[in-house]
Amino acid sequence: MQGTRKRVLTIAWLLAVFAVIAGSRTAFAHTRVLSVPGYPIYLVLREEAGVVSQAVLRTPAGIQPVTEIVGFSLTGEISSTLKVDRDSKPDLIWKLSFVNWNDRSQGTVLWISLLSRQPRLWLAVSPIGETLWDAIRPRLSVPRGILLYVSPALPAFFRLPEYQGKEILTYVYCIQLGETGPVLTNAPEVYKQLLRIVQTVREHEVDLGRKKAYEALESDFKALSEGGKPSAEAILNFNFRKIAELSWKP
């Protein structure tokens, strides 16, 4: 009961903070508070007509502004947990996707990762854009503790153009939380599923440049499905930028 009361007071306090910051706004502005049950972090969004105008992350370490998602609209969120730092509580990786509804080629993923034993939190961002994966929407079986990141562009394989857009099948990365923050990882069972899709798309592709790029993508996913490593082009194509690191006492 006391924990519930504390949570309500915290959210009420956050709303009051935004009320002061926002001042007089139009009638269609509102505040949204996002959280993952059981974790002491709250993403507070001030939205106007569905577009983020202000954003802060509230943690036990204080308030962290998140300007990278301003101007975008929230389209989805997903979280996963895994025991990383050897205590009894699972650690968290949380992915929130934001896009520009006027131009779906522009968007941002906000990554929030938290270790619980000696609390440390990382904030990171990655670009996203509409790709052929959005139309296919495959149902994939993904191991616990791993989240997928769909790059907005294909790597520049063989010095080919960096293909991107809603008709392009782009690179998919697996992200996992480690003791030093979120990292790239390999999940062979995921790439086995993705490989079949890439093979089908490659077989039906008529553009020679795209077909060659898909052959390289297929080769990468095949290597990953067998426990191998991504190509140098794939690593260079990976756009993941840490924007903040916070810590506090347990």
Secondary structure, DSSP 8 states (H G I E B T S, - for coil): -HHHHHHHHHHHHHHHHHHHHH-S--TTEEEEEEE-TTSS-EEEEEEETTEEEEEEEEETTEEEE-GGGTT-EEEEEEEEEE--SSSSS-EEEEEEEEEETTEEEEEEEEEEEEETTTTEEEEEEEEE---HHHHH-------TTEEEEE-SB---GGG----BSTT----EEEEEEETTEEEEE--HHHHHHHHHHHHHHHHH---HHHHHHHHHHHHHHHHHHTT----HHHHHH---EEEEEEE---
